[in-house]
Amino acid sequence: MLITREMEYALRILRALYRGEQLSATAIAQREHMSKAVTLKILKRLHAAGLVASRRGSSGGYLLSRPCEKLYLWDVFHSLEDSIFINRCQQPDYQCENRPHGECGLCRELSRIQGVLDGELRKATLSAIFQDIPETD
């Protein structure tokens, strides 16, 4: 797994929406110091994944689909990334070249690390991560 720039931008957009307010793409981009084009691209993916809702019209904008207390890093990663494996040997049906009839020690250790990572991503709510964000006027 690689935490891509796109994933970082997605988390920053969710952070901008953390307080539950509805914001335009322009306001999100300004708040998070991102270009509007990138913000719109990531918002489209977040919307398709069901993490944000959008409202059209002059009073429209984007808001979270559910509170950050019910959103975990796991949800974000799973919604936006094709896989969250640290190595290909964690993928289903992977056949190790070094041990064609079983897993090697390296695959076994990487699988253990993958389990720890998965557990941490499932524990980390966005509200816990974003809680130190000051209120905006």
N, C-alpha and C positions, 0 to 999 in steps of 0.2 A: 504494500500500500504506500502510496505517496500522497502526502497532503499537498495537493496542487494549489496553484494560485487561485484557480476557480473555486476550490473548496474554501479557501481563506476568504475570498470575496463573499461567498454565500453566508459564512458565519458572520461576517461584518454586516451584511444586510439584515440578517436576523437580529443582530445586536442593535441596529438602528430601530428596529420595530419592537424591541424588548418591552417597552413600557405600555404596549397595547394601543398606542396611537396609530392612526392612519396617516401615512406619509406618501407623497408623490415620489416618483422615481428620482426627480431632480433633488428633492429634499434629502432623500436617502444618500444619493451620490455626494451631495455637499457635506452631509454629516459625517460620512465615512471616507471622505477625500478620495473618491473614485470617479472615473469618467462616467458620464450618463450612459454612453453606449454599452459599457461593460455592465453597469448596474441593470440596465434593461435586459441584457442577455441572461444574466444570472437570475433576475426576477422571473423571467419566463420559465426557466428550469425549476425554480422553487415553486412556482404556481403549478406547473405540470406535475410535480411531485406531491402536491397537496399540502405543502408547508406554509404557503402564503395564499391569501385570497386577494382578489383585486375588485375594485369598484370603479365603474366608468363614470364619466361626466365631469363637470366642472368641480364638483366636490369629491371626486374620486381619489383613489390612491391604493396603496397596498397595506395590508395588515396581516398579522399572524393568523393562521387557521386555528390554532389552539395555543393555550398559554405555554410559556417557556417552562413552567413547572412540569408540563407533560411532554416536553420535547427533550430528547437525549441526543448527545453527539452521535450515537449509533444511528438514530433516525436520519440525521442529516447525511452522514456518510453513506448509508444504504440507499437513500433516495437519489443521490447525485453521482455516485461512483459506480462503475461497472463491477468492481470487486474491491474488497477491503482486505485482501490477503497480503501479508508481508513478503510472501514468496510464492512462487508457482506450485511448490509442493503441498500447499494447503488447499489447492483447488480440488474439487471433486474429481474422482477418476484419474488423478495424476499418477503416472507411473515413473518412479525414480529410475534414472538411467544407471545409477550406481548400484542399485539393489532391485533388479526387475521383479523380484518376487516378494518384496516387502519394503518397508521404509528403512532408510539409513538413519544413523544417529543424528545427522544434521537435520533431516526432515522432522525427526521426532522432537528435537529441541526447538526448532522453528515453530512447530505445531503447539508446543507448550507456551511459547512466547505469544503466539497468536491468540491462544485462549485467555491469557492475562490481558492482552490488549482489548479483546472483545468484551471482557468483563468490565474493564475500566470505561470503555465507550458506552456501555449499557448503564453505568452508574452515574455518569456525568450529565446532569440536567443543564439545559441552557440557562435556567434561572440561577443556578449555583455559580455558573461561570460568569454571567453578566451582572450579578447582584451589586457589584461595586460601581456600576455606571451611575454617575450623578444625574439627577433630574434635570430636564431641559426646560427652558422658559417658553 
